[in-house]
Amino acid sequence: MFRNSHTDMIIKKLAVPFINEKLLQQAEHCYIATAALSEAGFDFIRSRIPTKTKIEIVTGLDVPTTPEVLRRIWRNYQGRITLNIYTRNFFHANVYIFDLPFRKSVAFVGSGHVTLEGIKDSEELFYKITDAKEIENLKSWFINYYEFAEPLSENLIEEYEWLYPALKQRDNASQQEKKQFLSVTTAGFSWDQIKFKNQYFKKEDYLALSNGRARFHTPELHAERVSIQTKLLQLHDQIKDHLHKLKLHATADIKTIVSSLDPALHTDHQLHSIWLAYGHSEAELKKKDATALADTMHVQIILRQKEVGICLVVGTPLSSKVDRDYFKDKMNDAEYRKQFYALLSRLGTGYCIEVACERKSVEGFANEDSLWEFTKTDQWMFYSFTIGRNYSPADIELSNENIVPTIMKEFDKLALIYRHMKA
């Protein structure tokens, strides 16, 4: 179908012709087929297109599309922007067609969705088409899918809003698993290059939490996990007095200090990590019907396949509703926001904040208001909320000599945020 083989027809970043050639500003009618939309991607296109220009969009919901962008289109752009949902099969096409002045048209067929990643950030590939006959063929293709798709409706959006968090969590989990897999198999990483002699955690400790062992519960694996548990509890003995000064409590029941060693009690029946948790006092936990520390806001030392994390867990799905609602309400106060931004900024290099499966460096916020916008997406029923940093197995901070001072130093900083956020 696409016969022109000129190299200038290959487009790596769709944002380049959109901006440099001012194609969006010239558009008189837009036809967009996309596998997914995000608010930022939608705004990139919408903000550059004349208000009189009609936009027709067809998408599937197979690749997670934010319900917020669907609701915005439904509420604010009816008559100008119409969006239909194709439901008859998995929809993964990405086609952009623009009618231009003087009866000209241009189209792009490629891999990028209507997201900032698809338009300008990720490694995508598009083919630019200017031949009138080929563009008409593309329009016929578009109309076929558009007309057999379901019109966007209030009921569809409401139902999708309940489904979306689960889709996003699965998508995020898949990305994290891929990232972890690549981190231990590519980029020059090699366990043999790490000198474990002086490190507190050894190679076998990390390997006991590898993907290939996460589902199993053999006597040999249990013994390896017990070894990790023992090391964590030895750390606990060395830091417990310091934690008491910070008013970060550990319960008398060891089961609420250290996480379970049974994969059946972890997400998806896979044991990828073992951790120590500190936070609410015994009295507070009793008021919560013996809820474990892991179900409330807590600070955590966590060992994973290729890292040791030190973090504040504000909440996991279905947990810490009181604290998270308190924080969300307090963030409406300008002075509280200012204090939270200052505390977060003082954490320093390496710290990240994760809200609703999105992770950003604490240094990536221009001011307290941009941080506020980021935290607004938190939903205690569906998502985890964490603030923390990770150390690699070779870091000197994890040596036998340094690991205890490292933990105490990081907990000193996180305890300030813990007290600021705790209801």
NUKE-593974 format. One line per 8 residues: number of its first residue (from 0); their letters; for each residue x, y, z of C-alpha. Coordinates in Angstrom, 2 decimals, decimal comma. Layout:
N
NUM	a	X/Y/Z  ... $
This chain:
423
0	mfrnshtd	0,00/0,00/0,00  2,78/2,46/0,92  4,96/2,60/-2,15  7,08/5,70/-1,52  10,41/4,60/-0,06  12,09/7,99/0,45  14,00/8,09/3,74  12,40/11,42/4,67 $
8	miikklav	9,14/9,52/5,03  10,47/7,73/8,11  9,60/9,63/11,30  11,17/8,67/14,61  9,49/11,31/16,78  6,00/12,35/15,75  6,37/15,57/17,73  8,96/16,82/15,22 $
16	pfinekll	6,64/17,33/12,21  3,80/18,30/14,54  5,85/21,19/15,90  8,34/22,09/13,15  5,84/21,92/10,28  2,97/23,30/12,39  0,73/20,52/11,08  -1,62/20,58/14,03 $
24	qqaehcyi	-2,22/24,33/13,75  -3,15/23,87/10,09  -5,49/20,89/10,60  -9,07/21,34/9,42  -10,20/17,81/10,36  -8,43/15,08/12,34  -8,92/11,32/12,28  -7,00/9,47/14,98 $
32	ataalsea	-6,91/5,75/15,67  -4,86/4,90/18,75  -4,31/2,01/21,10  -4,26/4,30/24,16  -4,61/7,90/25,30  -3,18/9,83/28,21  -4,15/13,28/29,42  -0,74/14,70/28,55 $
40	gfdfirsr	-0,79/13,16/25,05  -4,33/14,36/24,42  -3,42/17,88/25,56  -0,32/17,91/23,34  -2,57/17,52/20,30  -5,71/19,34/21,45  -3,88/22,49/22,58  -2,28/22,94/19,16 $
48	iptktkie	-5,35/22,33/17,01  -7,73/25,23/16,17  -10,91/25,24/18,25  -13,08/24,99/15,13  -11,34/21,79/13,97  -13,32/18,57/14,42  -11,46/15,56/15,85  -12,66/11,96/15,54 $
56	ivtgldvp	-10,93/9,30/17,62  -11,30/5,55/17,81  -9,47/3,55/20,47  -9,62/0,26/22,29  -9,19/-0,15/26,04  -6,82/-3,10/25,72  -3,85/-0,87/26,52  -4,66/1,14/29,69 $
64	ttpevlrr	-6,15/4,55/28,86  -6,72/6,92/31,75  -10,43/7,32/32,61  -9,73/11,00/33,35  -9,09/11,75/29,69  -12,27/9,92/28,66  -14,30/11,93/31,16  -12,75/15,21/30,00 $
72	iwrnyqgr	-13,64/14,48/26,39  -17,18/13,49/27,40  -17,78/16,56/29,57  -15,93/19,32/27,75  -15,64/18,60/24,05  -18,90/17,06/22,83  -19,67/18,35/19,35  -16,03/19,10/18,64 $
80	itlniytr	-14,26/15,89/19,66  -15,94/12,49/19,38  -14,41/9,29/20,71  -15,59/5,74/20,03  -14,38/2,56/21,74  -13,67/-0,44/19,51  -14,64/-3,60/21,39  -14,82/-6,36/18,78 $
88	nffhanvy	-11,17/-7,34/18,99  -7,83/-6,29/20,48  -7,20/-2,82/19,01  -3,58/-1,79/18,64  -3,49/0,48/15,58  -1,97/3,98/15,60  -2,95/6,18/12,68  -3,06/9,99/12,46 $
96	ifdlpfrk	-4,75/11,66/9,46  -5,01/15,44/9,02  -6,98/17,35/6,41  -5,08/20,55/5,62  -5,91/23,75/3,69  -6,13/23,71/-0,11  -7,52/20,15/-0,13  -4,24/18,66/1,04 $
104	svafvgsg	-3,88/15,88/3,57  -1,10/14,11/5,47  -1,11/10,89/7,46  1,19/9,04/9,82  1,07/5,31/10,46  3,24/3,94/13,23  3,72/2,54/16,71  3,13/5,51/19,01 $
112	hvtlegik	-0,06/5,99/21,04  -1,59/9,36/21,91  0,66/9,73/24,94  3,76/11,84/25,47  5,76/8,62/25,36  4,20/7,66/22,03  4,51/11,12/20,51  7,95/12,24/21,65 $
120	dseelfyk	9,65/10,28/24,45  9,73/6,56/23,61  11,50/4,87/20,71  8,72/4,80/18,11  8,60/4,64/14,33  6,15/6,30/11,92  5,69/6,41/8,19  4,58/9,71/6,69 $
128	itdakeie	2,09/9,51/3,81  1,17/12,33/1,45  -0,20/10,43/-1,55  -3,90/11,37/-1,89  -5,08/7,89/-2,94  -3,30/6,17/-0,06  -4,74/8,67/2,40  -8,26/7,98/1,09 $
136	nlkswfin	-7,64/4,28/1,64  -6,57/5,05/5,20  -9,71/7,13/5,77  -11,87/4,25/4,57  -10,02/1,95/6,96  -10,55/4,45/9,80  -14,27/4,92/9,11  -14,82/1,16/9,12 $
144	yyefaepl	-13,46/0,85/12,67  -14,92/4,14/13,88  -18,47/3,30/12,82  -18,38/-0,20/14,28  -17,07/1,09/17,61  -19,13/1,95/20,71  -19,81/5,66/21,33  -18,32/7,03/24,54 $
152	senlieey	-20,96/7,28/27,28  -21,29/8,19/30,95  -22,07/4,59/31,88  -19,05/3,24/30,00  -16,75/5,71/31,76  -18,15/4,89/35,21  -17,66/1,16/34,74  -14,18/1,65/33,30 $
160	ewlypalk	-13,12/3,82/36,25  -13,55/0,79/38,53  -11,67/-1,51/36,16  -8,79/0,83/35,32  -6,77/0,59/38,60  -6,45/-3,19/38,23  -5,36/-2,77/34,58  -2,81/-0,16/35,57 $
168	qrdnasqq	-1,44/-2,24/38,43  -0,96/-5,28/36,18  0,69/-3,12/33,52  2,99/-1,54/36,11  3,85/-4,93/37,63  4,80/-6,25/34,19  7,02/-3,23/33,55  8,73/-3,59/36,93 $
176	ekkqflsv	9,33/-7,30/36,37  10,84/-6,56/32,97  13,00/-3,80/34,44  14,23/-6,13/37,17  14,94/-8,89/34,67  16,94/-6,56/32,43  18,83/-5,05/35,36  20,37/-8,42/36,27 $
184	ttagfswd	21,01/-9,66/32,73  22,11/-6,58/30,75  23,88/-3,22/31,07  27,12/-4,90/32,07  25,77/-6,17/35,40  27,54/-9,21/36,82  27,32/-10,70/40,29  30,93/-11,84/39,93 $
192	qikfknqy	32,14/-8,23/39,67  30,82/-7,40/43,14  33,17/-7,93/46,09  30,83/-9,35/48,70  33,52/-10,07/51,31  32,80/-6,90/53,30  29,11/-6,54/52,38  26,44/-7,33/54,97 $
200	fkkedyla	24,19/-9,09/52,47  25,85/-11,72/50,29  25,20/-12,90/46,76  23,15/-15,88/47,95  20,82/-13,56/49,90  19,84/-11,70/46,74  19,61/-14,83/44,61  17,21/-16,39/47,10 $
208	lsngrarf	14,72/-13,69/45,99  15,18/-14,18/42,25  12,28/-14,57/39,84  13,02/-18,24/39,28  12,59/-19,03/42,99  9,78/-16,65/43,93  6,91/-19,17/43,54  8,49/-22,12/45,32 $
216	htpelhae	8,60/-23,12/48,98  11,06/-26,01/49,24  12,99/-26,79/52,45  16,19/-25,53/50,79  14,57/-22,22/49,79  13,00/-21,85/53,22  16,45/-22,22/54,80  17,82/-19,47/52,53 $
224	rvsiqtkl	14,94/-17,18/53,47  15,42/-17,90/57,16  19,06/-16,83/56,74  17,89/-13,47/55,33  15,34/-13,14/58,13  18,06/-13,75/60,70  20,25/-11,03/59,22  17,37/-8,57/59,24 $
232	lqlhdqik	16,57/-9,35/62,86  20,23/-8,86/63,76  19,97/-5,41/62,18  16,81/-4,85/64,21  18,70/-5,54/67,43  21,28/-2,90/66,48  18,85/-0,15/65,47  15,90/-0,68/67,86 $
240	dhlhklkl	17,15/1,83/70,46  17,59/4,47/67,79  14,11/3,74/66,42  12,66/4,12/69,91  14,11/7,66/70,04  12,43/8,38/66,71  9,13/6,97/68,06  9,07/4,32/65,34 $
248	hatadikt	7,71/1,26/67,06  8,19/-2,45/66,58  5,67/-4,81/68,12  6,55/-7,60/70,52  5,24/-10,13/68,00  8,09/-10,91/65,64  5,62/-11,75/62,86  4,67/-8,09/62,57 $
256	ivssldpa	8,29/-6,93/62,43  9,54/-9,18/59,64  7,54/-10,19/56,57  6,34/-13,72/55,90  8,65/-16,30/54,36  5,75/-18,13/52,72  5,11/-17,20/49,03  1,41/-18,01/49,53 $
264	lhtdhqlh	1,11/-14,92/51,74  2,61/-12,55/49,16  1,15/-10,90/46,05  0,50/-13,44/43,28  1,93/-16,13/45,58  5,47/-14,95/44,76  8,11/-14,01/47,33  10,28/-11,33/45,73 $
272	siwlaygh	11,24/-9,49/48,93  11,70/-9,77/52,69  11,49/-6,74/54,95  11,44/-5,22/58,43  8,65/-2,73/59,23  8,31/-0,09/61,96  5,59/2,38/62,73  2,50/2,28/64,93 $
280	seaelkkk	2,77/1,38/68,58  1,26/-1,72/70,19  -1,63/0,36/71,53  -2,41/1,78/68,11  -2,33/-1,65/66,49  -4,72/-3,05/69,09  -7,20/-0,34/68,15  -6,91/-1,56/64,56 $
288	dataladt	-8,03/-5,10/65,44  -4,48/-6,48/65,50  -3,68/-5,22/62,01  0,00/-5,84/61,27  2,47/-3,02/60,75  2,57/-3,80/57,04  -1,09/-2,74/56,80  -0,46/0,72/58,30 $
296	mhvqiilr	1,93/3,54/57,47  5,45/2,40/58,32  9,13/2,74/57,54  10,75/-0,27/56,00  14,06/-1,97/55,25  13,45/-4,29/52,30  15,71/-6,76/50,51  14,93/-7,56/46,87 $
304	qkevgicl	16,69/-9,50/44,11  19,15/-6,74/43,26  18,74/-3,99/45,83  18,11/-2,96/49,39  15,40/-0,37/49,83  14,88/2,02/52,73  11,50/3,67/52,47  8,38/5,12/54,03 $
312	vvgtplss	5,36/3,07/52,99  2,47/5,50/53,29  0,10/2,75/52,21  -0,54/-0,32/50,10  -3,86/-1,04/48,34  -6,76/-1,14/50,82  -4,49/0,02/53,67  -3,79/3,20/55,66 $
320	kvdrdyfk	-7,04/4,90/54,66  -7,00/7,18/57,72  -3,44/8,39/57,17  -3,86/8,83/53,43  -7,16/10,68/53,74  -5,61/12,88/56,41  -2,65/13,69/54,17  -4,83/14,39/51,13 $
328	dkmndaey	-6,99/16,76/53,19  -4,00/18,54/54,76  -2,42/19,11/51,35  -5,19/21,63/50,68  -3,41/23,89/53,16  -0,65/25,97/51,53  1,60/25,98/54,60  1,32/22,20/55,01 $
336	rkqfyall	2,21/21,72/51,33  5,21/24,00/51,74  6,46/22,00/54,73  5,96/18,67/52,98  7,82/19,91/49,89  10,70/21,10/52,09  10,93/17,77/53,92  10,87/15,84/50,66 $
344	srlgtgyc	13,51/18,10/49,08  15,87/17,53/52,03  15,92/13,77/51,43  18,54/14,27/48,75  19,72/12,46/45,66  18,40/8,98/44,98  15,01/9,33/46,62  11,79/8,75/44,68 $
352	ievacerk	8,10/9,10/45,45  5,61/6,65/43,95  1,89/7,45/43,74  -0,67/5,46/41,72  2,05/3,40/39,96  3,90/6,55/38,84  7,41/7,08/40,21  9,28/10,40/40,19 $
360	svegfane	12,51/11,67/41,67  11,93/13,96/44,65  14,17/16,44/42,83  11,81/16,47/39,85  9,24/18,86/41,33  9,55/22,57/40,56  7,55/23,63/43,62  5,05/22,44/46,22 $
368	dslweftk	2,12/22,89/43,85  3,56/20,53/41,23  4,16/18,01/44,03  0,56/18,50/45,16  -0,77/17,76/41,68  1,26/14,54/41,64  -0,04/13,33/45,01  -3,67/14,07/44,11 $
376	tdqwmfys	-3,78/10,90/42,02  -3,47/8,70/45,13  -6,38/6,33/45,78  -6,02/4,27/48,95  -8,27/1,50/47,65  -6,14/0,70/44,63  -2,55/1,92/44,80  0,62/1,88/46,87 $
384	ftigrnys	2,17/5,14/48,05  5,88/5,07/48,95  8,79/7,43/49,48  12,28/5,97/49,54  15,56/5,06/47,93  17,41/1,92/46,86  20,99/0,77/47,31  22,73/-1,69/45,01 $
392	padielsn	24,50/-4,80/46,40  27,96/-3,25/45,83  27,29/0,09/47,53  29,68/0,87/50,37  26,71/2,00/52,43  25,72/-1,68/52,75  29,08/-2,87/54,07  29,32/-4,62/57,44 $
400	enivptim	30,71/-1,42/58,92  28,32/1,06/57,33  24,90/-0,59/57,03  23,67/0,29/60,53  24,70/3,99/60,31  23,17/4,09/56,81  19,82/2,80/58,03  19,74/5,14/61,02 $
408	kefdklal	20,65/8,14/58,85  17,89/7,38/56,34  15,34/6,66/59,06  16,15/10,03/60,67  15,00/11,75/57,46  12,01/9,51/56,81  10,76/9,82/60,41  10,22/13,56/59,88 $
416	iyrhmka	8,00/12,86/56,90  6,28/10,01/58,74  5,27/12,36/61,57  4,17/15,02/59,08  1,90/12,64/57,16  0,58/10,47/60,00  -2,95/11,23/61,16 $
